[in-house]
Amino acid sequence: MFFLYRILINLLLLISPIIIIFRILKKKEDPIRFQEKFCSFTLSRKKEKLIWFHGASVGEILSVIPLIRQLEKNKDIDQILVTSNTLSSSKIFSKLKLKKTIHQFYPIDSNYFTKKFLEYWKPSIAIFIDSEVWPNMIINIKNKSIPLILLNARITKKSFNKWMLFNSYAKKIFSKFNLCLTSNNKSKKYLKLLGAKKVIFLGNLKFSNIEGNETVLNKDLVKFFKTKKIWCASSTHKQEEILCARVHNQLKKKYKNLLTIIIPRHIDRIPSILDELEKLNLKVHLHESKNKVSKNTDIYLVNSYGKTKSFYKISKTVFLGGSMIKHGGQNPIEPAIYGSKIFYGPYNWNFDEIYDLLDSHKVSKKINNMNELSYNIQKFFIKNNKSNKIKSKIKKLGSEILIQSLKQINFFIKK
């Protein structure tokens, strides 16, 4: 199986220039820094100890920033390297004020490039985030006797079943990790079955993400929002926007100054969403519009990425999408950090353990249909705002996970 994997990677390598050109034209690739993926490095390595983190994209990178800030205080660490695969993650990273930490794009996982990458950067420890498992890199890391950690590990049932189709191959790969720190108990069970030797459940490191780096909204817009009764539908998928629009119409019978903020998971769907909402005779305002927001606006439709934090600060009632359709839900940690009361539908299997935890702290609540959503939003409007209480609970939980994660990593740093 590993032999076949290397053949496929080499075939991918042959056509990679065409893929890169296409991605540059689509503005999904940096026109200069793409060369880092071919191990033409744009930054230099310092002489002393280097710690390396790798995550796929924005979510994975942001999840380890609190941990990196703590590690930057460690005098034994001279440099921290963060790699990722996407352009969006590099843009987010460039906005962070970090002293010892640099970013490069992760190389194509060929045997040649992974060896070249390790020879250049010479990491003292390699830390992969979430479900990032790259066979060639992992084997070459172990060939160099570099400690390897899978941090905030998350293995879904779907990916577990795929790995189990190649059981002996999976055990060969996962047994290379010196330590796996899991974000949930299911992942702990799956990783042990896949051959990981030392697996510890600590909880989801994303709970340690502190507030900050959110886009500052226009003062006039904030002033307008304060005149409204607001709830937010975030990370919505197809069909869910219409369901939320119907909830809006129900709530508007009681709250004349109601405003519903909708943040779709994929903004390329904005034209079709706009068309559907206007068919219901709803007044819609697009976030990027240069026009002034009308007083009789029903739906404030967010048509750009990276704005969710700003709206979570304003709306303390959030419906999280991907849960009223058979998608599996979306991660509720970010709205929880901002003190939002979270409502979600019955299809939440991708984050069921997180929701169980948040439910137990009365931060989130499952609803089975949109009538229940309407009822619960109205109920929450009537109650006193408990945003600060929610924030406090999440902050305490995140702090404990961060401390334990740091403790486990420091064990390898001191070696």
Residue pairs with C-beta under 8 A, 6 or more apart in sequence:
1 166
1 168
1 169
2 135
2 139
2 169
2 172
5 135
5 136
6 110
6 111
6 136
9 108
9 109
9 110
9 111
9 136
10 110
12 108
13 108
13 110
16 37
16 38
16 108
20 29
20 34
20 37
23 29
23 34
24 30
24 31
24 34
27 87
28 86
28 87
29 87
30 87
30 90
30 105
32 42
33 42
33 90
33 105
34 105
35 42
36 42
36 104
36 105
36 107
37 105
37 106
37 107
37 108
38 107
38 108
38 113
39 107
39 113
39 116
39 117
39 120
41 104
41 120
42 104
43 102
43 104
45 79
45 81
45 120
45 121
45 122
46 78
46 79
47 78
48 78
48 79
49 76
49 77
49 78
49 79
49 124
49 413
50 77
50 78
50 79
50 80
50 81
50 121
50 122
50 123
50 124
51 71
51 77
51 79
51 80
51 81
51 123
51 124
51 125
51 127
51 413
52 80
52 81
52 82
52 83
52 121
52 123
52 125
52 126
52 127
53 61
53 64
53 68
53 80
53 81
53 82
53 83
53 127
53 129
53 151
54 82
54 83
54 84
54 106
54 126
54 127
54 128
54 129
54 132
55 61
55 63
55 64
55 82
55 83
55 84
55 89
55 128
55 129
55 130
55 132
56 84
56 85
56 86
56 89
56 129
56 130
56 131
56 132
57 84
57 85
57 86
57 88
57 89
58 86
58 88
58 89
58 92
59 130
59 206
59 331
60 84
60 89
60 129
60 130
60 132
60 152
61 82
61 84
61 89
61 92
61 93
61 129
62 92
62 206
62 209
63 129
63 130
63 152
63 205
63 206
63 209
64 82
64 127
64 129
64 151
64 152
64 205
65 96
65 209
66 205
66 208
66 209
66 210
66 398
66 402
67 205
67 208
67 402
67 405
67 406
67 409
68 80
68 82
68 98
68 101
69 98
70 402
70 406
71 77
71 80
71 406
71 409
71 413
72 80
72 98
72 99
72 100
72 101
74 410
74 413
76 413
76 414
77 100
77 413
78 100
79 100
79 101
79 102
80 98
80 100
80 101
80 102
81 101
81 102
81 103
81 104
81 121
81 123
82 93
82 101
82 102
82 103
82 104
83 103
83 104
83 105
83 106
84 90
84 93
84 103
84 105
84 106
85 105
85 106
88 305
90 103
90 105
92 306
93 103
94 103
95 213
96 213
106 134
107 113
107 114
107 116
107 117
109 134
109 135
109 136
109 137
110 136
111 136
111 140
114 134
114 136
114 137
114 140
115 140
117 137
118 137
118 140
118 141
118 144
118 146
123 146
124 146
124 147
124 413
125 146
125 147
125 148
125 149
125 409
125 412
125 413
126 141
126 146
126 147
126 148
126 149
127 148
127 149
127 150
127 151
127 409
128 134
128 148
128 149
128 150
128 151
129 150
129 151
129 152
130 151
130 152
130 153
130 154
130 183
131 153
131 154
131 155
131 156
131 159
132 150
133 150
133 173
133 174
135 173
138 148
138 173
138 176
138 177
139 173
139 176
141 148
141 176
142 148
142 176
147 178
147 179
147 412
147 415
148 176
148 177
148 178
149 177
149 178
149 179
149 180
149 181
149 408
149 409
149 412
150 177
150 179
150 180
150 181
150 191
150 196
151 181
151 205
151 405
151 409
152 181
152 182
152 183
152 204
152 205
152 206
152 405
153 180
153 181
153 182
153 183
153 187
153 191
153 199
154 182
154 183
154 184
154 187
155 163
155 186
155 187
155 190
155 191
155 194
156 350
157 186
157 190
157 349
160 190
160 193
160 194
163 170
163 194
164 170
164 193
164 194
170 194
170 195
171 194
171 195
172 195
173 195
174 180
174 191
174 194
174 195
174 196
175 195
175 196
175 197
177 196
177 197
177 198
178 197
178 198
178 412
179 198
179 200
179 408
179 412
180 188
180 191
180 196
180 198
180 199
180 200
181 200
181 201
181 202
181 405
181 408
182 188
182 191
182 199
182 200
182 201
182 202
183 202
183 203
183 204
183 205
183 206
184 201
184 203
184 204
184 353
184 354
185 201
185 353
186 353
187 201
188 199
188 200
188 201
191 199
192 199
200 408
202 401
202 404
202 405
202 408
203 397
203 400
203 401
204 333
204 354
204 401
205 401
205 402
205 405
206 331
206 333
206 334
207 333
207 336
207 337
207 394
207 397
207 398
207 401
208 398
208 399
208 401
208 402
208 405
209 333
209 334
209 337
209 398
210 337
210 395
210 398
211 309
211 313
211 337
211 338
213 309
214 309
214 310
214 313
215 306
215 307
215 309
215 310
216 310
217 225
217 310
217 314
220 292
221 293
222 314
224 293
225 259
225 314
227 257
228 257
228 258
228 259
229 255
229 257
229 258
229 259
229 381
230 258
230 259
230 260
230 261
230 314
230 315
230 317
231 251
231 258
231 260
231 261
231 315
231 317
231 318
231 319
231 377
232 260
232 261
232 262
232 263
232 311
232 312
232 314
232 315
232 317
232 318
232 319
232 340
233 240
233 241
233 244
233 260
233 261
233 262
233 263
233 318
233 319
233 321
234 263
234 308
234 311
234 312
234 318
234 319
234 320
234 321
234 330
234 335
235 263
235 264
235 265
235 308
235 320
235 321
235 322
235 330
236 244
236 262
236 263
236 264
236 265
236 321
236 322
237 264
237 265
237 266
237 321
237 322
237 325
237 327
238 269
238 325
239 324
239 325
240 321
240 322
240 324
240 325
241 262
241 264
241 273
241 276
241 277
242 276
242 277
242 280
243 324
243 370
244 260
244 262
244 319
244 370
245 260
245 276
245 277
245 280
245 282
245 299
246 280
246 370
247 260
247 319
247 370
247 373
247 374
247 377
248 258
248 260
248 282
248 298
248 299
249 280
249 282
250 371
250 374
251 258
251 374
251 377
251 378
252 258
252 298
254 378
255 381
258 298
259 297
259 298
259 299
259 300
260 298
260 299
260 300
261 299
261 300
261 302
261 311
261 314
261 315
262 273
262 299
262 300
262 301
262 302
263 302
263 307
263 308
263 311
264 270
264 273
264 301
264 302
265 321
265 322
265 330
267 302
267 303
267 304
267 305
270 286
270 301
270 303
273 301
274 284
274 286
274 301
277 284
277 299
277 301
278 284
282 298
282 299
283 294
283 296
283 297
283 298
283 299
284 297
284 298
284 299
284 300
284 301
285 291
285 293
285 294
285 297
285 299
285 300
285 301
286 301
286 303
287 300
287 301
287 302
287 303
287 304
287 307
288 303
288 304
293 300
302 308
302 311
308 334
308 335
309 334
309 338
312 318
312 334
312 335
312 338
312 339
312 340
313 338
315 340
316 339
316 340
316 341
316 385
316 387
317 340
317 341
317 343
317 377
317 380
317 381
318 335
318 340
318 341
318 342
318 343
319 342
319 343
319 344
319 373
319 377
320 329
320 330
320 332
320 335
320 342
320 343
320 344
321 330
322 328
322 329
322 330
322 347
323 329
323 330
323 344
323 345
323 346
323 347
323 348
324 345
324 346
324 347
324 370
325 345
325 347
326 347
327 347
328 347
328 348
328 349
328 350
328 351
329 344
329 345
329 347
329 348
329 349
329 350
329 351
329 352
329 355
330 350
330 351
331 351
331 354
332 342
332 344
332 351
332 354
332 355
332 358
332 364
333 354
335 342
336 342
336 358
336 363
336 364
336 390
336 394
337 391
337 394
337 395
337 398
338 387
338 391
339 386
339 387
339 388
339 389
339 390
339 391
339 394
340 387
340 390
341 363
341 364
341 365
341 380
341 386
341 390
342 358
342 363
342 364
342 365
343 364
343 365
343 366
343 367
343 373
343 376
343 377
344 355
344 364
344 365
344 366
344 367
345 366
345 367
345 368
346 366
346 368
348 355
348 366
355 364
355 366
357 397
358 364
359 365
359 366
361 390
361 393
363 390
363 393
363 394
365 376
367 373
367 376
